[in-house]
Structure formats: C-alpha cells, structure tokens
Amino acid sequence: MADRRRLITAAPACFAAGALYGWSALAAPLRSGFGVSVTQVGLVFSLALGAFTGAVLIAPRLSAEYGQTRVLAGCTLAAAICVAGAGVAPSFEVFLALFGIGFGLTSGAIYSTALGLTASAANPRLATPLMVAGFGLGGVVFGPAFAILVAEGWGLRALWPLSGALLLAWWIAWRGERETAPAAQPDSRDRQPAPPLDRRRLALIWGIFALGAFPGLAVIGLAASVMDAAGGTITLIGFVLAGVAAGNTLGRLSGALPWSAVDAPPAMALYAASLLSALGLAAPLLGLGVGLIGVGLILIALGYGLMAAAIPLATARVFGALRFQTAFGLIFTAWGVAGLSAPWVVGWLFDVTGSFWAGFALALAGSLGTLPLIAMLTRQVE
C-alpha cells in the first residue's frame, strides 16, 4: 500500500513535467514576439535537455540526502514558478533562462525521482514503463493545448495552465511527503558493493542511445517548425503535434511488453526503434506531401519512445540490478548530448540551407549507425 501511495504521489508531477515534450507549439510566439531564428528556437529545447540530463545525475544525491518525496515536492514547486515566469518573460534571454534551464532542470529532477520511486515498487518492470509513459503523456496533453491557446492569441501565456497543473502536482507531492517520506528513503541494497562496470558495453549502449535518440529529439523540438515549413495548416500542425506526443508515449508503453523485458534479449526492441525512425525519416527526405511528412514525424516519435523504453531495460539486462542506477546515470548523458545537439544542429542547418533535408539526412545516418552497435552489443550479451 505504501508503494502504491508513493507512485500515485509521483505520477501527477511526472505527467506535468512531461509537458517539456510538447513545447514546440511555443515556437511561433517565440519567433513573432522576440524575432528569433529557428536556430535560437532549437537552442531553447537543446538547453532544456542539457539541463534535464544534469538534473538526472544530481537528483539521486539529493534524494539520498533529503528523501525522494521531499525532493519531488520541492522540484515541482520550483517548476511551477519557472513556467509561470516564462509565460510573461520580457525577453528571449529571460525565457531561455526560466523555461530552457529552469524547467529543464526541475523536469529532469522530477523524472529521475519518479523513476527512483518506481525502482522500489513491488513490480518495477511494469511500474517503470508506465511512469516513463506518464511523462510522455504530458506531451500528448499539453502540446496540443499549447497550440490551441497560441492560436487563440495567448502567446507565451499558454504556459500558465501548465503552471497551474504543476502547483496541483506540488500539493499532492507535498501531502505525500508528509505521509510517506520515511518509507521513501534509499534502500539499504543501494549501498551493497557491486562489480565494476564493463566499459565496452557501457560505451556501446551509450552510442546506441546517442545516435538513436537524435532523430526523435530533433522532431520533438522542431515538429511545429517542420510542418510549418512544409505548408501545414494550424489544424494539421496541432494534429501532428498530438500524434508525435502520442507516438512517443505508445513507444514508451511498449517497454512493458515481453520483448523489452529485463530477462529478454535487448536487440529486438532496439532494432525496431532504429528502423521505425529510419522509416519515418524517408517522408521528408523524399519530399513527400505534407500529410505524409506528418505521418513520418509520428513514426520517428514512436521509434524514439521505444528507444527510450528499451535502453533502461537493456541496461538492466547487461549490468544487473546492483549496477543499474550507476550505469544508467552515465548512459543517460547520451540522451543529453543528443538533446543538446539535435534541435540546435537541425535548426541551424535549416537557417543555412532553407530546408530541413540536410538535418534529416544527418538524423538518418544516426539511426542507421545504431545497427552495427546493436549487433556488437548482442554478440557480447547473448
């Protein structure tokens, strides 16, 4: 029962923090309000993902010191304040600081702490993918909501409903901290000695995650800009943004399926994730119609979600339970590198060439580049 209460406490905060994935609907008011380029728009998401990664590395230490539910509550309140301030930012630099860095940091800390709580659940193999999917679901809900409010003339104030949701999640987490904080302290098993990490396997999974996440993170950061450049209407852009977020979430939910289980070979899900992204990239690279480009973006997001679910479970398969937390913290920096580079590089290539073709060609090279790495990992593990 205590496990269930802690998960219920964490779920609303994780869901609201996932709004980070729906942020590209704010590209239009950023460009019109501050006169920034596509490169600068991509920089917001890049910095947010860099800050997110840093928070994932720091949050376990804070949880060990102060308790997981207390850290969850504090970060959720800080996120609400940052988002509310970003909605009335007087300049692009202030928005970059409050949303890109502030919400990126707090969102990452919330995500890491929520997953820390699922690790101690009675059934972590099911609880972890569901919590990961809950984070993605935040993008499903808030991405289209941002687009609708922007179309209604809210501008950056479209962020205010998210701030309200974070305040509600903070209240739930604060109550949970008072009721369950003692039970949420790190388990004594975390302090047992564990064998050293195999650096070669660590590097292989790191490379798979960095290359495999590049297309999805570029799409999540720039989906609205891609569809706008392709001639999509506001309605179609909103539909595609919802589809991108839904694909990301469905891919993550697939982590609960037998093919991604900890005791199953990791190769199948990893191969499927890379090939889905490559298939989705074909539409913009071949210059197909705007509708098919939208479908392609959704397929890329589906592949990315599957990659995001398969990597932690493959990490657990390769390194075991005792070394999982340490190994995954290091491997997650690959996500940060991809997140920092993908939206910015693809946006910069668009500004230079006037097309997203070069950026998507680079993303395709990343997707295909994972295949030999997955094969090498498979030969070492199986």
BATI-40034 format. One record per residue (C-alpha): residue number from 1; residue in three letters; x, y, z. Coordinates in nm, 2 decimals, decimal comma. Layout:
BEGIN
pakol  vexgu  xx  yy  zz
NUM  ala  X  Y  Z .
...
# end
This chain:
BEGIN
pakol  vexgu  xx  yy  zz
1  met  0,00  0,00  0,00 .
2  ala  0,29  0,24  0,08 .
3  asp  0,44  0,16  -0,26 .
4  arg  0,11  0,25  -0,43 .
5  arg  0,08  0,58  -0,24 .
6  arg  0,43  0,68  -0,34 .
7  leu  0,36  0,61  -0,71 .
8  ile  0,03  0,79  -0,70 .
9  thr  0,21  1,08  -0,54 .
10  ala  0,48  1,09  -0,81 .
11  ala  0,26  1,03  -1,12 .
12  pro  0,09  1,38  -1,14 .
13  ala  0,43  1,56  -1,11 .
14  cys  0,59  1,33  -1,38 .
15  phe  0,29  1,39  -1,61 .
16  ala  0,31  1,77  -1,58 .
17  ala  0,69  1,76  -1,62 .
18  gly  0,64  1,57  -1,95 .
19  ala  0,49  1,89  -2,10 .
20  leu  0,85  1,97  -2,19 .
21  tyr  0,79  1,73  -2,49 .
22  gly  0,51  1,94  -2,61 .
23  trp  0,70  2,27  -2,61 .
24  ser  0,75  2,31  -2,98 .
25  ala  0,40  2,46  -3,01 .
26  leu  0,55  2,77  -2,85 .
27  ala  0,79  2,83  -3,14 .
28  ala  0,55  3,06  -3,32 .
29  pro  0,50  3,31  -3,03 .
30  leu  0,88  3,30  -2,96 .
31  arg  0,96  3,39  -3,32 .
32  ser  0,70  3,66  -3,35 .
33  gly  0,74  3,80  -3,00 .
34  phe  1,12  3,82  -2,99 .
35  gly  1,21  3,80  -3,36 .
36  val  1,44  3,49  -3,31 .
37  ser  1,56  3,24  -3,57 .
38  val  1,48  2,87  -3,60 .
39  thr  1,83  2,81  -3,46 .
40  gln  1,75  3,01  -3,15 .
41  val  1,42  2,83  -3,11 .
42  gly  1,60  2,50  -3,12 .
43  leu  1,85  2,63  -2,87 .
44  val  1,57  2,65  -2,61 .
45  phe  1,50  2,28  -2,63 .
46  ser  1,87  2,19  -2,65 .
47  leu  1,95  2,37  -2,33 .
48  ala  1,64  2,23  -2,16 .
49  leu  1,75  1,88  -2,24 .
50  gly  2,11  1,95  -2,13 .
51  ala  1,97  2,09  -1,80 .
52  phe  1,74  1,78  -1,78 .
53  thr  2,04  1,55  -1,81 .
54  gly  2,24  1,73  -1,54 .
55  ala  1,94  1,71  -1,31 .
56  val  1,91  1,33  -1,37 .
57  leu  2,27  1,29  -1,25 .
58  ile  2,22  1,52  -0,94 .
59  ala  1,87  1,42  -0,82 .
60  pro  1,97  1,08  -0,68 .
61  arg  2,22  1,25  -0,45 .
62  leu  1,96  1,50  -0,33 .
63  ser  1,71  1,21  -0,27 .
64  ala  1,97  1,03  -0,06 .
65  glu  2,02  1,34  0,15 .
66  tyr  1,66  1,47  0,18 .
67  gly  1,43  1,19  0,08 .
68  gln  1,26  1,12  -0,26 .
69  thr  0,92  1,27  -0,19 .
70  arg  1,06  1,59  -0,04 .
71  val  1,28  1,64  -0,35 .
72  leu  0,98  1,56  -0,57 .
73  ala  0,77  1,82  -0,40 .
74  gly  1,04  2,09  -0,40 .
75  cys  1,13  2,05  -0,76 .
76  thr  0,76  2,05  -0,87 .
77  leu  0,70  2,38  -0,69 .
78  ala  1,02  2,53  -0,85 .
79  ala  0,89  2,41  -1,19 .
80  ala  0,56  2,58  -1,14 .
81  ile  0,74  2,91  -1,06 .
82  cys  0,97  2,89  -1,36 .
83  val  0,69  2,81  -1,60 .
84  ala  0,47  3,09  -1,47 .
85  gly  0,76  3,34  -1,51 .
86  ala  0,84  3,21  -1,86 .
87  gly  0,48  3,29  -1,96 .
88  val  0,55  3,67  -1,90 .
89  ala  0,92  3,67  -2,00 .
90  pro  1,01  4,02  -2,12 .
91  ser  1,29  3,89  -2,35 .
92  phe  1,42  3,58  -2,52 .
93  glu  1,71  3,55  -2,28 .
94  val  1,47  3,55  -1,98 .
95  phe  1,25  3,29  -2,14 .
96  leu  1,57  3,08  -2,21 .
97  ala  1,67  3,10  -1,85 .
98  leu  1,33  3,03  -1,70 .
99  phe  1,20  2,77  -1,94 .
100  gly  1,50  2,62  -2,11 .
101  ile  1,72  2,60  -1,80 .
102  gly  1,48  2,63  -1,51 .
103  phe  1,21  2,40  -1,63 .
104  gly  1,47  2,17  -1,79 .
105  leu  1,64  2,12  -1,45 .
106  thr  1,32  2,07  -1,25 .
107  ser  1,16  1,85  -1,51 .
108  gly  1,47  1,62  -1,51 .
109  ala  1,48  1,61  -1,13 .
110  ile  1,11  1,52  -1,12 .
111  tyr  1,16  1,24  -1,38 .
112  ser  1,46  1,09  -1,21 .
113  thr  1,30  1,10  -0,87 .
114  ala  0,98  0,95  -1,00 .
115  leu  1,17  0,66  -1,16 .
116  gly  1,36  0,62  -0,83 .
117  leu  1,03  0,56  -0,66 .
118  thr  0,92  0,30  -0,92 .
119  ala  1,25  0,11  -0,87 .
120  ser  1,14  0,02  -0,52 .
121  ala  0,79  -0,08  -0,63 .
122  ala  0,66  -0,43  -0,59 .
123  asn  0,66  -0,47  -0,97 .
124  pro  0,92  -0,23  -1,12 .
125  arg  0,92  -0,40  -1,46 .
126  leu  0,56  -0,28  -1,50 .
127  ala  0,58  0,04  -1,29 .
128  thr  0,88  0,19  -1,46 .
129  pro  0,75  0,18  -1,82 .
130  leu  0,42  0,31  -1,70 .
131  met  0,58  0,61  -1,52 .
132  val  0,80  0,67  -1,83 .
133  ala  0,48  0,67  -2,04 .
134  gly  0,31  0,90  -1,80 .
135  phe  0,59  1,15  -1,86 .
136  gly  0,53  1,12  -2,24 .
137  leu  0,16  1,15  -2,19 .
138  gly  0,22  1,51  -2,06 .
139  gly  0,34  1,60  -2,41 .
140  val  0,03  1,44  -2,56 .
141  val  -0,19  1,66  -2,35 .
142  phe  0,00  1,99  -2,32 .
143  gly  0,14  2,00  -2,68 .
144  pro  -0,20  2,04  -2,85 .
145  ala  -0,32  2,26  -2,56 .
146  phe  -0,03  2,50  -2,61 .
147  ala  -0,11  2,50  -2,99 .
148  ile  -0,48  2,58  -2,93 .
149  leu  -0,41  2,86  -2,68 .
150  val  -0,14  3,01  -2,91 .
151  ala  -0,40  3,01  -3,19 .
152  glu  -0,64  3,19  -2,96 .
153  gly  -0,38  3,47  -2,90 .
154  trp  -0,25  3,37  -2,56 .
155  gly  0,11  3,38  -2,68 .
156  leu  0,36  3,26  -2,42 .
157  arg  0,08  3,28  -2,16 .
158  ala  -0,03  2,95  -2,30 .
159  leu  0,22  2,81  -2,04 .
160  trp  0,00  2,93  -1,75 .
161  pro  -0,23  2,62  -1,74 .
162  leu  0,08  2,41  -1,71 .
163  ser  0,19  2,62  -1,41 .
164  gly  -0,14  2,55  -1,25 .
165  ala  -0,11  2,18  -1,31 .
166  leu  0,24  2,18  -1,16 .
167  leu  0,10  2,36  -0,85 .
168  leu  -0,17  2,09  -0,81 .
169  ala  0,10  1,82  -0,85 .
170  trp  0,31  2,00  -0,59 .
171  trp  0,02  2,00  -0,34 .
172  ile  -0,02  1,62  -0,40 .
173  ala  0,35  1,56  -0,36 .
174  trp  0,37  1,78  -0,05 .
175  arg  0,09  1,58  0,11 .
176  gly  0,27  1,26  0,01 .
177  glu  0,60  1,38  0,16 .
178  arg  0,43  1,43  0,49 .
179  glu  0,27  1,08  0,48 .
180  thr  0,53  0,86  0,32 .
181  ala  0,88  1,03  0,34 .
182  pro  1,02  0,79  0,59 .
183  ala  0,94  0,49  0,36 .
184  ala  1,09  0,66  0,06 .
185  gln  1,44  0,67  0,18 .
186  pro  1,70  0,48  -0,02 .
187  asp  1,70  0,11  0,03 .
188  ser  2,00  -0,05  0,20 .
189  arg  2,06  -0,26  -0,11 .
190  asp  2,18  0,05  -0,28 .
191  arg  2,48  0,05  -0,05 .
192  gln  2,59  -0,30  -0,11 .
193  pro  2,92  -0,35  -0,31 .
194  ala  2,88  -0,42  -0,68 .
195  pro  3,11  -0,54  -0,95 .
196  pro  3,28  -0,28  -1,17 .
197  leu  3,12  -0,17  -1,49 .
198  asp  3,22  -0,32  -1,83 .
199  arg  3,33  0,00  -2,01 .
200  arg  3,30  -0,15  -2,36 .
201  arg  2,93  -0,25  -2,30 .
202  leu  2,87  0,09  -2,14 .
203  ala  3,01  0,26  -2,44 .
204  leu  2,80  0,05  -2,68 .
205  ile  2,48  0,13  -2,51 .
206  trp  2,58  0,50  -2,48 .
207  gly  2,64  0,51  -2,85 .
208  ile  2,31  0,34  -2,93 .
209  phe  2,12  0,59  -2,72 .
210  ala  2,30  0,90  -2,85 .
211  leu  2,26  0,81  -3,22 .
212  gly  1,91  0,65  -3,18 .
213  ala  1,77  0,94  -2,98 .
214  phe  1,89  1,21  -3,22 .
215  pro  1,60  1,19  -3,48 .
216  gly  1,33  1,18  -3,21 .
217  leu  1,47  1,47  -3,01 .
218  ala  1,50  1,68  -3,32 .
219  val  1,14  1,61  -3,41 .
220  ile  1,01  1,68  -3,06 .
221  gly  1,20  2,01  -3,06 .
222  leu  1,11  2,13  -3,41 .
223  ala  0,80  1,94  -3,52 .
224  ala  0,59  2,26  -3,55 .
225  ser  0,86  2,43  -3,75 .
226  val  0,90  2,13  -3,98 .
227  met  0,53  2,12  -4,05 .
228  asp  0,51  2,50  -4,10 .
229  ala  0,79  2,48  -4,35 .
230  ala  0,61  2,20  -4,53 .
231  gly  0,30  2,42  -4,56 .
232  gly  0,09  2,26  -4,29 .
233  thr  -0,22  2,44  -4,16 .
234  ile  -0,27  2,52  -3,79 .
235  thr  -0,51  2,23  -3,76 .
236  leu  -0,28  1,99  -3,92 .
237  ile  0,02  2,11  -3,71 .
238  gly  -0,19  2,06  -3,40 .
239  phe  -0,29  1,71  -3,51 .
240  val  0,07  1,62  -3,59 .
241  leu  0,20  1,75  -3,25 .
242  ala  -0,06  1,54  -3,08 .
243  gly  0,05  1,24  -3,29 .
244  val  0,41  1,30  -3,21 .
245  ala  0,34  1,31  -2,84 .
246  ala  0,11  1,00  -2,86 .
247  gly  0,37  0,81  -3,07 .
248  asn  0,64  0,89  -2,81 .
249  thr  0,41  0,77  -2,53 .
250  leu  0,30  0,45  -2,71 .
251  gly  0,66  0,37  -2,78 .
252  arg  0,74  0,41  -2,41 .
253  leu  0,45  0,19  -2,31 .
254  ser  0,59  -0,09  -2,52 .
255  gly  0,86  -0,12  -2,25 .
256  ala  0,60  -0,32  -2,06 .
257  leu  0,58  -0,58  -2,33 .
258  pro  0,76  -0,91  -2,31 .
259  trp  1,00  -0,82  -2,60 .
260  ser  1,16  -0,55  -2,38 .
261  ala  1,16  -0,74  -2,06 .
262  val  1,48  -0,74  -1,84 .
263  asp  1,53  -1,11  -1,90 .
264  ala  1,47  -1,09  -2,27 .
265  pro  1,74  -1,02  -2,54 .
266  pro  1,77  -0,64  -2,58 .
267  ala  1,83  -0,64  -2,95 .
268  met  1,47  -0,68  -3,09 .
269  ala  1,33  -0,36  -2,93 .
270  leu  1,65  -0,16  -3,01 .
271  tyr  1,65  -0,27  -3,38 .
272  ala  1,27  -0,19  -3,41 .
273  ala  1,32  0,16  -3,26 .
274  ser  1,60  0,24  -3,51 .
275  leu  1,42  0,11  -3,81 .
276  leu  1,10  0,29  -3,72 .
277  ser  1,29  0,62  -3,70 .
278  ala  1,46  0,55  -4,04 .
279  leu  1,12  0,47  -4,20 .
280  gly  0,97  0,80  -4,07 .
281  leu  1,27  1,00  -4,20 .
282  ala  1,20  0,87  -4,55 .
283  ala  0,90  1,10  -4,59 .
284  pro  1,07  1,44  -4,55 .
285  leu  1,39  1,32  -4,73 .
286  leu  1,19  1,20  -5,03 .
287  gly  0,99  1,53  -5,04 .
288  leu  0,65  1,36  -5,00 .
289  gly  0,33  1,55  -4,93 .
290  val  0,28  1,75  -4,61 .
291  gly  0,04  1,48  -4,47 .
292  leu  0,29  1,20  -4,52 .
293  ile  0,56  1,42  -4,37 .
294  gly  0,34  1,45  -4,06 .
295  val  0,30  1,07  -4,05 .
296  gly  0,68  1,04  -4,08 .
297  leu  0,73  1,26  -3,78 .
298  ile  0,49  1,05  -3,58 .
299  leu  0,68  0,73  -3,68 .
300  ile  1,00  0,89  -3,57 .
301  ala  0,85  0,98  -3,23 .
302  leu  0,72  0,62  -3,20 .
303  gly  1,07  0,49  -3,26 .
304  tyr  1,22  0,74  -3,01 .
305  gly  0,97  0,64  -2,74 .
306  leu  1,05  0,27  -2,80 .
307  met  1,42  0,35  -2,77 .
308  ala  1,36  0,55  -2,45 .
309  ala  1,19  0,24  -2,30 .
310  ala  1,43  -0,02  -2,43 .
311  ile  1,75  0,15  -2,32 .
312  pro  1,69  0,13  -1,94 .
313  leu  1,57  -0,23  -1,96 .
314  ala  1,86  -0,33  -2,18 .
315  thr  2,09  -0,16  -1,93 .
316  ala  1,94  -0,37  -1,65 .
317  arg  1,99  -0,68  -1,86 .
318  val  2,35  -0,60  -1,93 .
319  phe  2,46  -0,47  -1,59 .
320  gly  2,22  -0,62  -1,34 .
321  ala  2,02  -0,47  -1,06 .
322  leu  2,32  -0,38  -0,84 .
323  arg  2,49  -0,17  -1,11 .
324  phe  2,18  -0,04  -1,29 .
325  gln  2,15  0,30  -1,12 .
326  thr  2,51  0,39  -1,17 .
327  ala  2,53  0,26  -1,53 .
328  phe  2,20  0,42  -1,64 .
329  gly  2,31  0,76  -1,49 .
330  leu  2,62  0,75  -1,71 .
331  ile  2,43  0,62  -2,02 .
332  phe  2,17  0,89  -1,98 .
333  thr  2,43  1,15  -2,06 .
334  ala  2,40  1,02  -2,42 .
335  trp  2,04  1,14  -2,42 .
336  gly  2,17  1,48  -2,30 .
337  val  2,43  1,50  -2,58 .
338  ala  2,17  1,41  -2,84 .
339  gly  1,92  1,66  -2,69 .
340  leu  2,17  1,94  -2,67 .
341  ser  2,28  1,89  -3,03 .
342  ala  1,98  1,76  -3,23 .
343  pro  1,74  2,06  -3,22 .
344  trp  2,01  2,31  -3,25 .
345  val  2,20  2,14  -3,53 .
346  val  1,89  2,07  -3,74 .
347  gly  1,76  2,42  -3,68 .
348  trp  2,10  2,57  -3,78 .
349  leu  2,11  2,36  -4,10 .
350  phe  1,76  2,49  -4,18 .
351  asp  1,87  2,85  -4,14 .
352  val  2,18  2,79  -4,36 .
353  thr  2,01  2,59  -4,63 .
354  gly  1,65  2,69  -4,61 .
355  ser  1,54  2,33  -4,58 .
356  phe  1,52  2,05  -4,32 .
357  trp  1,66  1,80  -4,57 .
358  ala  2,03  1,81  -4,45 .
359  gly  1,92  1,79  -4,09 .
360  phe  1,70  1,48  -4,16 .
361  ala  1,98  1,32  -4,36 .
362  leu  2,21  1,36  -4,06 .
363  ala  1,94  1,20  -3,84 .
364  leu  1,90  0,91  -4,08 .
365  ala  2,28  0,85  -4,06 .
366  gly  2,24  0,84  -3,68 .
367  ser  1,95  0,59  -3,69 .
368  leu  2,14  0,36  -3,93 .
369  gly  2,46  0,40  -3,73 .
370  thr  2,29  0,23  -3,43 .
371  leu  2,25  -0,10  -3,62 .
372  pro  2,61  -0,22  -3,61 .
373  leu  2,64  -0,11  -3,24 .
374  ile  2,33  -0,31  -3,15 .
375  ala  2,48  -0,61  -3,33 .
376  met  2,81  -0,58  -3,14 .
377  leu  2,62  -0,55  -2,81 .
378  thr  2,41  -0,85  -2,89 .
379  arg  2,72  -1,06  -2,96 .
380  gln  2,86  -0,97  -2,62 .
381  val  2,55  -1,03  -2,42 .
382  glu  2,37  -1,33  -2,58 .
# end
